[in-house]
Amino acid sequence: MKVKSHDDKRAMSLEEIDNHEWTHSKLSENSKNFISQFKISNIIEIEEKKIYIVHYPNNEDGIYKKHIKNPTIKQNQEMFSGINADIFIYGHTHTISINNKNNK
């Protein structure tokens, strides 16, 4: 399989890159401008609980951290170290995983 390096330096298949490029080509300039205004992450507070929401875990420099489809509590703690929140929600993997430790 041929691979090409993506912006985050992760190897992606040519098919995956073609899919990304096709998807991006279907967006209008208005849509691209709208999406570019999104925050990388957000913390909201509901009923005195801080909820951290992000598509993909990042380090403090904004560089992607390795994501894990079914992380352990320890791996979740490593992915979100340094973030002051009670609940962490992230996507990208398209799988459901729920961990709970110390009411977090």
Backbone hydrogen bonds, N-H to C=O, Kabsch-Sander energy under -0.5 kcal/mol:
donor,donor_aa,acceptor,acceptor_aa,energy
4,K,12,M,-2.7
6,H,10,R,-2.0
9,K,6,H,-2.5
12,M,4,K,-2.5
14,L,2,K,-1.2
17,I,13,S,-2.3
18,D,14,L,-2.8
19,N,15,E,-2.3
20,H,16,E,-2.2
21,E,17,I,-2.8
22,W,18,D,-2.7
23,T,19,N,-2.6
24,H,20,H,-2.7
25,S,21,E,-2.0
26,K,22,W,-0.9
26,K,23,T,-0.9
27,L,24,H,-1.2
32,K,28,S,-2.6
33,N,29,E,-2.7
34,F,30,N,-2.5
35,I,31,S,-2.8
36,S,32,K,-2.2
37,Q,33,N,-0.6
37,Q,34,F,-1.1
38,F,35,I,-1.8
42,N,53,I,-2.1
44,I,51,I,-2.4
46,I,49,K,-2.2
49,K,46,I,-1.6
51,I,44,I,-3.4
52,Y,50,K,-0.5
52,Y,87,I,-3.2
53,I,42,N,-3.2
53,I,51,I,-0.5
54,V,89,I,-2.2
55,H,40,I,-0.8
59,N,63,I,-2.8
62,G,59,N,-2.3
65,K,57,P,-2.7
76,N,72,T,-2.4
77,Q,73,I,-2.5
78,E,74,K,-2.1
79,M,75,Q,-2.6
80,F,76,N,-2.1
81,S,78,E,-1.0
83,I,80,F,-1.6
84,N,82,G,-0.6
85,A,83,I,-1.2
86,D,50,K,-2.4
87,I,50,K,-2.1
89,I,52,Y,-3.1
91,G,54,V,-0.9
93,T,91,G,-1.9
104,K,101,K,-1.5
